[in-house]
Amino acid sequence: MPDTWSQVGKTMEVSDEGTVLTKTSGGDFPIHVAGGELLSSGVHTWEVVINSGAGTNGNRDMKVGVGKQGCNVEKGDHHNKGDAWY
């Protein structure tokens, strides 16, 4: 079974048994979301399918990566603090 989006902020909506993520509001600001599986050591791989980017401003910028446990899902820019790598 695939991992699911289990930690999301109030501007995000999760559907399709936790596998589809949609930003429903909040403008063009970056938002952090996280899956439920905690990674420890070693090599990890995952597959992400991106069906669409921004619908309002044409900005298709997205970052996919890893972050430390406990990042606040209501904020972005965790990479500037050394807590996430995209």
N, CA, C and O atoms as a MOPAC input file, in Angstrom:
PM7 MOZYME 1SCF
protein

 N      0.84400 1    -1.17900 1     0.00000 1
 C      0.00000 1     0.00000 1     0.00000 1
 C      0.88600 1     1.23800 1     0.00000 1
 O      1.88100 1     1.28000 1     0.72400 1
 N      0.54400 1     2.25000 1    -0.80100 1
 C      1.35900 1     3.45700 1    -0.84600 1
 C      1.22100 1     4.27700 1     0.43600 1
 O      0.23100 1     4.18600 1     1.16200 1
 N      2.24800 1     5.07300 1     0.68100 1
 C      2.17200 1     6.01400 1     1.79500 1
 C      1.09500 1     7.04300 1     1.47300 1
 O      0.76400 1     7.25600 1     0.30700 1
 N      0.56000 1     7.67000 1     2.48600 1
 C     -0.49700 1     8.65400 1     2.27700 1
 C     -0.08200 1    10.00400 1     2.83700 1
 O      0.80200 1    10.08800 1     3.68900 1
 N     -0.72900 1    11.06700 1     2.34700 1
 C     -0.52100 1    12.41000 1     2.87700 1
 C     -1.27500 1    12.47900 1     4.19300 1
 O     -2.50600 1    12.50200 1     4.20500 1
 N     -0.54900 1    12.51100 1     5.29500 1
 C     -1.21000 1    12.44600 1     6.59600 1
 C     -1.05400 1    13.72100 1     7.42100 1
 O     -1.74700 1    13.89100 1     8.42400 1
 N     -0.16100 1    14.61100 1     7.02100 1
 C      0.04800 1    15.86200 1     7.74700 1
 C     -0.06800 1    17.01700 1     6.76200 1
 O      0.84500 1    17.27300 1     5.97700 1
 N     -1.19100 1    17.70500 1     6.81200 1
 C     -1.44100 1    18.80400 1     5.87600 1
 C     -2.02000 1    19.99600 1     6.63100 1
 O     -2.61300 1    19.84200 1     7.69800 1
 N     -1.84100 1    21.16900 1     6.06900 1
 C     -2.38300 1    22.37900 1     6.66400 1
 C     -3.81400 1    22.63100 1     6.22300 1
 O     -4.38700 1    21.87000 1     5.44400 1
 N     -4.37600 1    23.71800 1     6.73800 1
 C     -5.78600 1    24.02000 1     6.48600 1
 C     -6.07100 1    24.46200 1     5.05600 1
 O     -7.23600 1    24.50800 1     4.66200 1
 N     -5.05000 1    24.79200 1     4.26100 1
 C     -5.27600 1    25.18700 1     2.87600 1
 C     -5.19300 1    24.01000 1     1.90800 1
 O     -5.29000 1    24.19200 1     0.69400 1
 N     -5.01300 1    22.79600 1     2.44800 1
 C     -4.86600 1    21.61200 1     1.61800 1
 C     -6.03200 1    20.64700 1     1.83900 1
 O     -6.63800 1    20.60800 1     2.90900 1
 N     -6.31900 1    19.88700 1     0.81600 1
 C     -7.36300 1    18.85800 1     0.90500 1
 C     -6.77000 1    17.52900 1     0.44500 1
 O     -6.08600 1    17.46300 1    -0.57600 1
 N     -7.03800 1    16.48100 1     1.20600 1
 C     -6.56100 1    15.13700 1     0.86900 1
 C     -7.77000 1    14.30100 1     0.45900 1
 O     -8.80600 1    14.32900 1     1.12400 1
 N     -7.63300 1    13.56000 1    -0.63500 1
 C     -8.73200 1    12.71600 1    -1.11200 1
 C     -8.16800 1    11.40400 1    -1.65200 1
 O     -6.96900 1    11.14200 1    -1.55400 1
 N     -9.04500 1    10.59300 1    -2.22000 1
 C     -8.68300 1     9.30500 1    -2.82400 1
 C     -7.84700 1     8.44700 1    -1.86800 1
 O     -6.73500 1     8.03000 1    -2.19200 1
 N     -8.41000 1     8.19700 1    -0.69200 1
 C     -7.79400 1     7.35900 1     0.34200 1
 C     -6.42200 1     7.87600 1     0.76300 1
 O     -5.52500 1     7.08900 1     1.06500 1
 N     -6.25900 1     9.19700 1     0.78200 1
 C     -5.02600 1     9.80400 1     1.25500 1
 C     -3.92400 1     9.93400 1     0.23400 1
 O     -2.81100 1    10.32600 1     0.58400 1
 N     -4.20000 1     9.61500 1    -1.03800 1
 C     -3.13500 1     9.63100 1    -2.04500 1
 C     -3.16800 1    10.85500 1    -2.96000 1
 O     -2.21500 1    11.08300 1    -3.70500 1
 N     -4.23700 1    11.64500 1    -2.92100 1
 C     -4.34400 1    12.83200 1    -3.77500 1
 C     -4.33300 1    14.07100 1    -2.90000 1
 O     -5.06700 1    14.15300 1    -1.91500 1
 N     -3.49900 1    15.03200 1    -3.26300 1
 C     -3.33300 1    16.26000 1    -2.49900 1
 C     -3.69500 1    17.44200 1    -3.38100 1
 O     -3.21300 1    17.54500 1    -4.50900 1
 N     -4.55100 1    18.34900 1    -2.87300 1
 C     -4.98000 1    19.52600 1    -3.62500 1
 C     -4.89700 1    20.75200 1    -2.72900 1
 O     -5.39000 1    20.74000 1    -1.60100 1
 N     -4.27400 1    21.80600 1    -3.23200 1
 C     -4.26700 1    23.07000 1    -2.49300 1
 C     -5.54900 1    23.80000 1    -2.86400 1
 O     -5.76800 1    24.11600 1    -4.03400 1
 N     -6.39900 1    24.07000 1    -1.87400 1
 C     -7.72400 1    24.63000 1    -2.14300 1
 C     -7.81100 1    26.12600 1    -1.89500 1
 O     -8.74100 1    26.77100 1    -2.37900 1
 N     -6.86600 1    26.69900 1    -1.15300 1
 C     -6.87000 1    28.14100 1    -0.87500 1
 C     -5.47400 1    28.53200 1    -0.41000 1
 O     -4.57600 1    27.69300 1    -0.33500 1
 N     -5.30100 1    29.80900 1    -0.10000 1
 C     -4.03100 1    30.23000 1     0.48000 1
 C     -3.08800 1    30.95200 1    -0.44800 1
 O     -1.92800 1    31.16500 1    -0.09500 1
 N     -3.54600 1    31.33700 1    -1.62700 1
 C     -2.68900 1    32.09700 1    -2.52500 1
 C     -1.53900 1    31.29000 1    -3.08100 1
 O     -1.62600 1    30.07200 1    -3.23700 1
 N     -0.45600 1    31.99500 1    -3.37900 1
 C      0.68600 1    31.38400 1    -4.05100 1
 C      1.84400 1    31.09200 1    -3.09900 1
 O      2.97900 1    30.92400 1    -3.54400 1
 N      1.57500 1    31.03000 1    -1.82300 1
 C      2.62800 1    30.81300 1    -0.84100 1
 C      2.96200 1    29.33400 1    -0.72000 1
 O      2.07400 1    28.49000 1    -0.84000 1
 N      4.24500 1    29.00300 1    -0.48100 1
 C      4.62600 1    27.59200 1    -0.32900 1
 C      4.04200 1    26.98000 1     0.94200 1
 O      3.99800 1    27.62500 1     1.98900 1
 N      3.60500 1    25.76200 1     0.84000 1
 C      3.01100 1    25.04100 1     1.96600 1
 C      3.71400 1    23.69400 1     2.09100 1
 O      4.01500 1    23.04700 1     1.08800 1
 N      3.96900 1    23.28200 1     3.31100 1
 C      4.62300 1    22.00500 1     3.59700 1
 C      3.55900 1    20.95700 1     3.90700 1
 O      2.63100 1    21.22400 1     4.67000 1
 N      3.68500 1    19.78200 1     3.33000 1
 C      2.84100 1    18.63200 1     3.66700 1
 C      3.75800 1    17.43800 1     3.88800 1
 O      4.90000 1    17.43500 1     3.42700 1
 N      3.27000 1    16.43700 1     4.58000 1
 C      4.12000 1    15.28500 1     4.86400 1
 C      3.32800 1    13.99200 1     4.79400 1
 O      2.13400 1    13.95000 1     5.09100 1
 N      4.02300 1    12.94900 1     4.39700 1
 C      3.44400 1    11.61500 1     4.40100 1
 C      3.55800 1    10.99600 1     5.77900 1
 O      4.20300 1    11.55600 1     6.66600 1
 N      2.94400 1     9.86200 1     5.95900 1
 C      2.90100 1     9.22400 1     7.25700 1
 C      4.10600 1     8.38100 1     7.61000 1
 O      4.37400 1     8.15700 1     8.79100 1
 N      4.84300 1     7.90500 1     6.61200 1
 C      5.97200 1     7.01700 1     6.89200 1
 C      7.19200 1     7.83400 1     7.31000 1
 O      7.61200 1     8.74800 1     6.60000 1
 N      7.75100 1     7.49700 1     8.46300 1
 C      8.97200 1     8.15700 1     8.92700 1
 C     10.17300 1     7.43700 1     8.34900 1
 O     10.26600 1     6.21200 1     8.42100 1
 N     11.09900 1     8.20100 1     7.77200 1
 C     12.31100 1     7.63300 1     7.20300 1
 C     13.40700 1     7.67500 1     8.25700 1
 O     13.47600 1     8.61500 1     9.04800 1
 N     14.25200 1     6.67000 1     8.27000 1
 C     15.32700 1     6.64300 1     9.26300 1
 C     16.67200 1     6.78100 1     8.55900 1
 O     17.07300 1     7.89500 1     8.22400 1
 N     17.35700 1     5.70500 1     8.33200 1
 C     18.65000 1     5.76800 1     7.66500 1
 C     18.61900 1     4.90900 1     6.42000 1
 O     17.69800 1     4.11700 1     6.22200 1
 N     19.61200 1     5.06700 1     5.59400 1
 C     19.69000 1     4.28000 1     4.37700 1
 C     19.16700 1     5.04900 1     3.17900 1
 O     19.01100 1     6.26900 1     3.22700 1
 N     18.90000 1     4.32500 1     2.11200 1
 C     18.42100 1     4.91200 1     0.86800 1
 C     16.92000 1     4.68900 1     0.77600 1
 O     16.43900 1     3.57600 1     0.98800 1
 N     16.18400 1     5.73700 1     0.46400 1
 C     14.72800 1     5.64800 1     0.34600 1
 C     14.31400 1     6.16300 1    -1.02500 1
 O     14.88700 1     7.12600 1    -1.53700 1
 N     13.32900 1     5.52400 1    -1.60700 1
 C     12.80200 1     5.98300 1    -2.89100 1
 C     11.28800 1     6.09300 1    -2.79200 1
 O     10.66000 1     5.42300 1    -1.97200 1
 N     10.71300 1     6.93600 1    -3.62400 1
 C      9.27400 1     7.05800 1    -3.69500 1
 C      8.89900 1     7.56700 1    -5.07400 1
 O      9.74400 1     8.08300 1    -5.80700 1
 N      7.65800 1     7.42400 1    -5.41600 1
 C      7.15600 1     7.87500 1    -6.70800 1
 C      6.05600 1     8.89100 1    -6.46600 1
 O      5.15200 1     8.66200 1    -5.66300 1
 N      6.13800 1    10.01500 1    -7.16400 1
 C      5.13500 1    11.06500 1    -7.06800 1
 C      4.64100 1    11.35200 1    -8.47000 1
 O      5.44900 1    11.54700 1    -9.37700 1
 N      3.33000 1    11.38300 1    -8.67000 1
 C      2.73400 1    11.73300 1    -9.95400 1
 C      2.13100 1    13.12100 1    -9.81500 1
 O      1.27600 1    13.34900 1    -8.95900 1
 N      2.57200 1    14.04800 1   -10.65400 1
 C      2.05600 1    15.41900 1   -10.63200 1
 C      1.12500 1    15.57400 1   -11.82200 1
 O      1.55600 1    15.52500 1   -12.97400 1
 N     -0.16400 1    15.76300 1   -11.53000 1
 C     -1.15700 1    15.88700 1   -12.59500 1
 C     -1.38600 1    17.32200 1   -13.02500 1
 O     -1.80700 1    17.56700 1   -14.15600 1
 N     -1.11700 1    18.27000 1   -12.14600 1
 C     -1.37700 1    19.66500 1   -12.46700 1
 C     -0.57600 1    20.56000 1   -11.55100 1
 O     -0.25600 1    20.18400 1   -10.42400 1
 N     -0.25600 1    21.73500 1   -12.03300 1
 C      0.38500 1    22.75400 1   -11.21200 1
 C     -0.63100 1    23.80600 1   -10.82500 1
 O     -1.81900 1    23.51200 1   -10.68800 1
 N     -0.17000 1    25.02400 1   -10.65100 1
 C     -1.05400 1    26.11500 1   -10.24000 1
 C     -2.15600 1    26.34100 1   -11.26000 1
 O     -1.92600 1    26.27400 1   -12.46700 1
 N     -3.34800 1    26.60900 1   -10.76300 1
 C     -4.47700 1    26.84400 1   -11.64900 1
 C     -4.81600 1    28.30200 1   -11.83800 1
 O     -5.57900 1    28.63400 1   -12.74500 1
 N     -4.27300 1    29.19600 1   -11.01000 1
 C     -4.67400 1    30.60300 1   -11.09500 1
 C     -3.62700 1    31.50600 1   -11.71700 1
 O     -3.97700 1    32.39600 1   -12.49200 1
 N     -2.34500 1    31.30900 1   -11.40200 1
 C     -1.33000 1    32.23600 1   -11.89900 1
 C     -0.37700 1    31.62100 1   -12.91600 1
 O      0.53400 1    32.30300 1   -13.38400 1
 N     -0.55900 1    30.37100 1   -13.26500 1
 C      0.29500 1    29.71000 1   -14.23600 1
 C      1.66100 1    29.33000 1   -13.68900 1
 O      2.48200 1    28.78700 1   -14.42800 1
 N      1.92500 1    29.59600 1   -12.43100 1
 C      3.19700 1    29.26200 1   -11.80800 1
 C      3.22100 1    27.76800 1   -11.50700 1
 O      2.41500 1    27.28100 1   -10.71400 1
 N      4.12400 1    27.05400 1   -12.12400 1
 C      4.18100 1    25.59600 1   -11.97200 1
 C      5.28500 1    25.14300 1   -11.01700 1
 O      5.60600 1    23.95500 1   -10.97100 1
 N      5.86400 1    26.06000 1   -10.26300 1
 C      6.94600 1    25.69400 1    -9.35000 1
 C      6.44300 1    24.79800 1    -8.23000 1
 O      5.45300 1    25.11500 1    -7.57100 1
 N      7.12500 1    23.67900 1    -8.01500 1
 C      6.84500 1    22.75800 1    -6.92100 1
 C      8.15700 1    22.22200 1    -6.40800 1
 O      9.13500 1    22.13500 1    -7.15100 1
 N      8.18200 1    21.86800 1    -5.15700 1
 C      9.36900 1    21.25700 1    -4.57200 1
 C      8.95600 1    19.93900 1    -3.94800 1
 O      7.98900 1    19.87600 1    -3.19000 1
 N      9.68300 1    18.90000 1    -4.26700 1
 C      9.43600 1    17.58200 1    -3.69400 1
 C     10.72800 1    17.15600 1    -3.02600 1
 O     11.79100 1    17.20400 1    -3.64500 1
 N     10.65300 1    16.73900 1    -1.76800 1
 C     11.86100 1    16.35200 1    -1.06600 1
 C     11.55000 1    15.70200 1     0.26600 1
 O     10.50800 1    15.06900 1     0.43500 1
 N     12.46000 1    15.86400 1     1.20500 1
 C     12.29300 1    15.28700 1     2.53100 1
 C     12.46400 1    16.37700 1     3.57900 1
 O     13.13500 1    17.38200 1     3.34200 1
 N     11.84900 1    16.16900 1     4.73900 1
 C     11.96400 1    17.11600 1     5.84000 1
 C     12.03300 1    16.37900 1     7.16700 1
 O     11.62400 1    15.22300 1     7.28000 1
 N     12.55400 1    17.06500 1     8.15500 1
 C     12.61700 1    16.48900 1     9.49500 1
 C     11.21500 1    16.35700 1    10.07900 1
 O     10.31800 1    17.12900 1     9.73900 1
 N     11.03400 1    15.39000 1    10.94300 1
 C      9.75700 1    15.20400 1    11.62400 1
 C      9.45600 1    16.44100 1    12.46200 1
 O     10.34300 1    17.00000 1    13.10700 1
 N      8.19400 1    16.86000 1    12.44500 1
 C      7.76600 1    17.97500 1    13.27400 1
 C      7.72200 1    19.31800 1    12.58200 1
 O      7.42100 1    20.31800 1    13.23400 1
 N      8.01100 1    19.39300 1    11.27600 1
 C      7.90000 1    20.66400 1    10.57300 1
 C      6.44600 1    21.13900 1    10.60100 1
 O      5.52400 1    20.34500 1    10.41400 1
 N      6.25200 1    22.41800 1    10.83000 1
 C      4.92100 1    23.00600 1    10.90200 1
 C      4.29300 1    23.02600 1     9.51500 1
 O      4.82000 1    23.67100 1     8.60800 1
 N      3.17200 1    22.32800 1     9.33700 1
 C      2.54000 1    22.24900 1     8.02500 1
 C      1.83100 1    23.54200 1     7.62900 1
 O      1.40700 1    23.67400 1     6.48100 1
 N      1.69400 1    24.48400 1     8.53300 1
 C      1.07300 1    25.76800 1     8.20600 1
 C      2.09900 1    26.77500 1     7.68700 1
 O      1.73800 1    27.90600 1     7.35800 1
 N      3.33900 1    26.39100 1     7.61200 1
 C      4.38700 1    27.30500 1     7.16200 1
 C      5.23500 1    26.65000 1     6.08600 1
 O      5.23300 1    25.42700 1     5.95000 1
 N      5.94300 1    27.43900 1     5.33900 1
 C      6.88600 1    26.94700 1     4.34100 1
 C      8.29700 1    27.33700 1     4.74000 1
 O      8.54700 1    27.65800 1     5.90200 1
 N      9.21200 1    27.31100 1     3.79800 1
 C     10.60700 1    27.72600 1     3.97600 1
 C     11.37000 1    26.93000 1     5.02100 1
 O     12.28200 1    27.46800 1     5.64800 1
 N     11.02700 1    25.67000 1     5.22800 1
 C     11.77400 1    24.84200 1     6.17600 1
 C     13.20200 1    24.59100 1     5.68900 1
 O     14.09900 1    24.32900 1     6.49100 1
 N     13.40900 1    24.67200 1     4.37300 1
 C     14.75200 1    24.46900 1     3.83200 1
 C     15.70600 1    25.57900 1     4.26900 1
 O     16.90800 1    25.34000 1     4.39100 1
 N     15.19800 1    26.78400 1     4.50600 1
 C     16.05000 1    27.89200 1     4.95700 1
 C     16.55600 1    27.68300 1     6.38200 1
 O     17.52500 1    28.32000 1     6.79600 1
 N     15.91700 1    26.80700 1     7.12200 1
 C     16.28600 1    26.54900 1     8.51700 1
 C     17.04000 1    25.22200 1     8.66100 1
 O     17.35700 1    24.81000 1     9.77700 1
 N     17.32700 1    24.55700 1     7.54300 1
 C     18.03100 1    23.27600 1     7.60300 1
 C     17.16000 1    22.11300 1     8.04100 1
 O     17.66500 1    21.09000 1     8.50300 1
 N     15.83400 1    22.27200 1     7.89500 1
 C     14.91000 1    21.22000 1     8.31700 1
 C     14.29000 1    20.44000 1     7.15500 1
 O     13.55200 1    19.48000 1     7.38000 1
 N     14.57900 1    20.83900 1     5.92600 1
 C     14.01400 1    20.14900 1     4.76600 1
 C     14.96900 1    20.29700 1     3.59200 1
 O     15.72800 1    21.26300 1     3.51100 1
 N     14.92200 1    19.32200 1     2.67600 1
 C     15.78400 1    19.31800 1     1.50000 1
 C     14.91800 1    18.98800 1     0.30500 1
 O     14.27000 1    17.94200 1     0.26500 1
 N     14.90700 1    19.89800 1    -0.68600 1
 C     14.06500 1    19.73800 1    -1.86500 1
 C     14.92700 1    19.51800 1    -3.09300 1
 O     14.40200 1    19.36100 1    -4.19500 1

